[in-house]
């Protein structure tokens, strides 16, 4: 695995919504991504983990260019792809492809599978019709399907087959980076295992690099080399996957691991299940956004927005009190964090 990043996000900010109304109250935008810096190394699988609504999907769509960033920049192989002309960005971003969370909704119900798979090749001017058919047949075989699927339609396929078609649609363009958005959600466990095995096999065979967006910790433990834990648009912990599961530093990461279902509880990680709902993203609390739900919150947490800082070998955490927590700091009473003025 190369240590040189092939895809980098530098202080990426994404604001969604917001509008000004004549003679009416202005609606502020939602800060979906709040200054995220993240790098993806060639050949690795980087997991992006967090609760629903934390900004994972928005960040993934921004890396691809589906969603435009409000601030910061994105670089591919050292070349800036954010803010350039659409035609130039399309040529550069051919190397990055995105697998949508809902594979069925991402496929045109009026088009046959063969036409869906050919669309990207036509857009990018790849080969003649004969060469395109040959490439499509080869990719269908790679994902465990065959040419008999080409005249069929999305509603005729099972959930697992839809995932395979969604993978085939982006693999025909021969990308180097694949952004996988919840690739196993809504699937039976047996089908999940089949899809994950396929993803691992394709990564080795085609030399792919994955950004794996998920909230399923059992899946990311199996698939990912590194993990980035996201909370309300910010990365709060970044480390090798083994380090995160063995010794989580951030209280939010500890809470996620404590809430994960398991048949046999192994060593306790010192976390507790997070109670309550995340703050309104239109009106985030001052300082650390997690402090209103954190059992370890203290007055300084309301005054400083913690940045990622070293917390061990290749381990970074955005928490003012992680050392005290690791040393066995006592928890405050439930809801104590709410006593700190917002």
C-alpha positions in Angstrom: 0.0 0.0 0.0 1.4 3.4 -1.0 1.8 6.1 1.7 1.3 8.7 -1.0 -2.3 10.0 -1.0 -4.0 9.9 -4.3 -7.2 11.8 -3.2 -7.0 14.6 -0.7 -9.6 16.8 0.9 -8.3 20.0 2.5 -10.5 21.9 4.9 -13.6 21.0 2.9 -16.7 22.9 4.0 -20.2 22.2 2.6 -23.2 24.4 3.4 -26.6 23.2 2.3 -29.8 25.1 2.0 -30.3 28.6 3.4 -32.1 31.4 1.7 -32.9 35.1 1.9 -36.5 36.1 1.8 -37.9 39.6 1.2 -39.4 41.0 4.3 -39.2 37.6 6.0 -36.7 35.9 8.3 -33.5 34.7 6.7 -33.1 30.9 6.8 -29.5 30.0 7.7 -27.7 27.2 5.8 -26.9 23.8 7.4 -23.2 23.2 7.8 -23.2 19.6 6.5 -19.4 19.3 6.4 -17.3 21.5 8.6 -13.7 21.8 7.5 -12.8 18.1 6.9 -9.2 17.2 5.9 -8.8 13.6 4.8 -6.4 11.7 2.5 -6.9 8.4 0.7 -3.9 6.3 0.0 -3.5 4.1 -3.0 -4.6 0.5 -2.3 -6.3 1.1 1.0 -9.8 0.9 2.3 -10.7 3.9 4.4 -13.9 3.7 6.4 -16.0 6.8 7.1 -18.2 6.0 10.1 -20.9 7.9 12.0 -24.6 8.3 12.8 -27.1 9.0 10.2 -27.1 12.7 9.3 -23.5 13.3 10.3 -22.4 14.3 6.8 -20.8 11.1 5.5 -22.8 10.8 2.3 -22.5 14.6 1.6 -18.7 14.4 2.0 -18.5 11.4 -0.4 -20.7 13.2 -3.0 -18.5 16.3 -2.6 -15.3 14.2 -3.3 -16.9 13.1 -6.6 -18.2 16.5 -7.5 -21.9 15.7 -7.3 -22.1 18.2 -4.5 -20.0 21.4 -4.8 -17.9 22.4 -1.8 -18.4 25.8 -0.2 -14.8 26.1 1.0 -11.6 24.2 0.9 -10.2 22.1 -2.0 -10.0 18.6 -3.3 -6.9 17.2 -5.1 -6.5 14.0 -7.2 -2.9 12.9 -7.7 -1.8 16.3 -6.5 -4.0 18.1 -9.1 -6.7 20.4 -7.9 -10.1 19.3 -9.1 -12.3 21.6 -7.1 -13.2 24.9 -8.8 -12.0 23.9 -12.2 -14.1 23.9 -15.4 -16.7 21.1 -15.5 -15.1 19.5 -18.6 -11.7 19.4 -17.0 -13.1 18.1 -13.8 -15.0 15.3 -15.6 -11.8 14.1 -17.3 -9.9 14.1 -14.0 -12.7 12.5 -12.0 -13.2 9.6 -14.3 -10.7 7.9 -12.0 -13.2 8.3 -9.1 -16.6 6.6 -9.1 -19.5 6.4 -6.7 -21.7 3.5 -5.7 -25.0 4.9 -4.4 -26.6 3.6 -1.2 -29.9 2.7 -2.9 -28.8 0.7 -5.9 -32.4 0.2 -7.2 -33.1 3.9 -7.1 -29.8 4.7 -8.9 -30.7 2.6 -11.9 -33.1 3.9 -14.6 -36.2 1.7 -14.5 -36.9 2.4 -18.2 -33.5 1.3 -19.4 -32.2 -2.3 -19.8 -29.1 -3.3 -17.8 -27.0 -3.4 -20.9 -28.0 0.2 -21.8 -27.3 1.4 -18.3 -23.8 -0.2 -18.3 -23.0 1.4 -21.7 -24.1 4.9 -20.8 -20.9 5.8 -19.0 -18.8 4.5 -21.8 -20.7 6.5 -24.4 -20.4 9.7 -22.3 -16.7 9.3 -22.0 -16.3 8.3 -25.6 -14.8 4.9 -24.8 -14.4 2.5 -27.8 -16.8 1.6 -30.6 -20.1 -0.4 -30.0 -18.3 -3.8 -30.4 -15.5 -2.8 -27.9 -18.1 -1.5 -25.4 -20.1 -4.8 -25.6 -16.9 -6.8 -25.0 -16.0 -4.6 -22.0 -19.5 -4.9 -20.5 -19.5 -8.7 -20.8 -16.1 -8.8 -19.1 -17.2 -6.7 -16.2 -20.5 -8.5 -15.8 -18.5 -11.7 -15.4 -16.2 -10.0 -12.9 -19.1 -9.2 -10.6 -20.6 -12.6 -10.8 -23.2 -12.1 -13.5 -23.3 -12.9 -17.3 -24.5 -11.5 -20.6 -28.0 -12.8 -20.0 -28.6 -9.9 -17.6 -28.2 -7.2 -20.3 -31.8 -7.3 -21.7 -33.3 -7.4 -18.2 -34.5 -4.4 -16.2 -33.9 -3.3 -12.6 -37.3 -4.4 -11.3 -36.4 -8.0 -12.4 -33.4 -8.3 -10.2 -32.9 -9.1 -6.5 -31.2 -6.8 -4.0 -27.8 -8.6 -4.4 -28.0 -8.5 -8.2 -28.8 -4.8 -8.1 -25.7 -4.2 -6.1 -23.6 -6.2 -8.6 -25.1 -4.2 -11.5 -24.3 -0.9 -9.6 -20.7 -2.1 -9.2 -20.5 -3.1 -12.8 -21.8 0.3 -14.0 -18.8 2.1 -12.4 -16.2 -0.6 -13.0 -16.6 -0.4 -16.8 -15.0 3.0 -16.6 -11.9 1.4 -15.0 -11.7 3.7 -12.0 -8.9 3.7 -9.5 -11.0 5.0 -6.5 -14.5 3.8 -5.6 -16.7 5.5 -3.1 -19.0 2.9 -1.5 -22.0 4.4 0.2 -23.6 1.9 2.6 -23.0 -1.0 0.1 -24.6 -3.6 2.3 -27.6 -1.7 3.8 -30.9 -3.5 3.4 -29.4 -6.8 2.5 -29.8 -10.2 4.2 -26.7 -11.3 6.1 -25.9 -14.0 3.6 -26.1 -11.5 0.7 -24.1 -9.0 2.7 -21.3 -11.6 3.0 -21.4 -12.3 -0.7 -21.2 -8.6 -1.6 -18.3 -8.0 0.8 -16.4 -11.0 -0.5 -16.9 -9.6 -4.0 -15.7 -6.2 -3.0 -12.5 -7.6 -1.5 -11.9 -9.8 -4.5 -12.4 -6.9 -7.0 -10.1 -4.7 -4.9 -7.3 -7.2 -5.2 -7.9 -8.2 -8.8 -8.4 -4.6 -10.2 -6.1 -2.7 -7.8 -8.9 -0.5 -6.4 -8.9 2.0 -3.6 -12.1 2.3 -1.5 -13.7 5.0 0.6 -16.2 2.9 2.6 -19.1 4.9 4.0 -21.0 2.9 6.6 -22.5 2.9 10.1 -22.1 -0.9 10.5 -19.1 -1.4 12.7 -19.0 -5.2 12.1 -18.6 -4.5 8.3 -15.9 -1.8 8.6 -14.0 -4.0 11.1 -13.8 -6.6 8.4 -13.2 -4.4 5.4 -11.2 -1.3 6.4 -7.5 -0.5 6.9 -8.2 2.9 8.6 -11.2 4.5 10.1 -12.4 8.2 10.2 -15.1 8.7 12.8 -17.5 11.6 11.9 -19.8 13.6 14.1 -21.9 16.5 12.8 -19.7 17.2 9.8 -16.3 16.9 11.5 -13.8 14.1 11.9 -13.4 13.4 15.6 -11.0 10.4 15.4 -8.7 9.0 12.7 -6.6 5.9 13.1 -5.9 2.4 11.8 -9.0 0.2 12.2 -7.3 -2.1 14.7 -6.3 0.8 16.9 -9.8 2.2 16.9 -11.4 -1.1 18.0 -8.6 -1.9 20.5 -8.2 1.5 22.1 -10.7 4.1 21.1 -9.9 7.6 22.3 -12.9 9.9 21.6 -16.0 9.5 23.8 -18.2 9.3 20.7 -16.1 6.5 19.3 -16.4 4.7 22.6 -20.1 5.1 22.6 -20.4 3.8 19.0 -18.5 0.6 20.0 -20.4 0.2 23.2 -23.7 0.3 21.2 -22.6 -2.2 18.6 -24.5 -5.5 19.0 -22.3 -8.6 19.7 -23.0 -12.2 20.8 -20.2 -12.2 23.4 -18.8 -9.0 25.0 -15.1 -9.0 25.0 -13.0 -6.5 26.9 -14.9 -3.5 28.0 -14.0 -0.3 26.2 -15.2 2.0 28.9 -17.9 3.6 26.8 -21.6 4.0 27.3 -24.5 4.3 24.8 -25.1 7.9 23.8 -28.5 9.2 24.9 -30.5 11.9 23.2 -30.4 13.3 19.7 -27.6 15.3 18.1 -27.9 19.1 18.2 -29.7 21.0 15.5 -27.1 21.4 12.7 -28.5 24.9 12.0 -27.6 25.9 15.6 -24.6 24.0 16.8 -23.4 24.5 20.4 -20.2 26.4 21.0 -17.0 24.5 21.4 -17.2 20.7 20.9 -20.4 19.7 19.2 -20.5 16.4 21.1 -20.4 18.0 24.5 -24.2 18.2 25.0 -24.2 14.3 24.9 -20.8 13.6 26.3 -20.6 12.2 29.9 -17.1 13.6 30.3 -17.9 17.2 29.1 -16.3 20.0 31.2 -16.6 23.8 31.0 -13.5 24.1 28.6 -15.3 21.9 26.1 -17.8 24.8 25.5 -15.0 27.3 24.7 -12.7 25.5 22.3 -13.5 23.6 19.1 -11.0 20.6 19.3 -8.9 19.9 16.3 -7.4 16.5 15.4 -4.1 16.0 17.3 -1.7 13.1 17.7 -2.9 10.5 20.3 -0.5 7.6 19.5 1.1 6.0 16.5 -0.9 7.0 13.4 -3.8 7.9 15.7 -5.5 11.3 15.9 -8.3 12.5 18.0 -10.3 15.7 18.4 -11.0 15.8 22.1 -9.7 18.1 24.9 -10.0 15.4 27.6 -9.0 12.1 25.9 -6.0 11.7 28.1 -8.0 12.1 31.3 -10.7 9.7 29.9 -8.1 7.1 29.0 -6.7 7.5 32.5 -10.0 6.7 34.1 -11.6 10.1 34.5 -15.0 9.9 36.3 -18.1 10.6 34.3 -20.3 13.5 35.1 -23.9 13.0 36.0 -26.3 12.3 33.1 -27.1 15.5 31.3 -24.3 17.5 33.1 -22.9 18.7 29.7 -26.2 20.5 29.1 -25.4 22.7 32.1 -22.6 24.4 30.2 -24.0 27.5 28.5 -24.5 27.1 24.7 
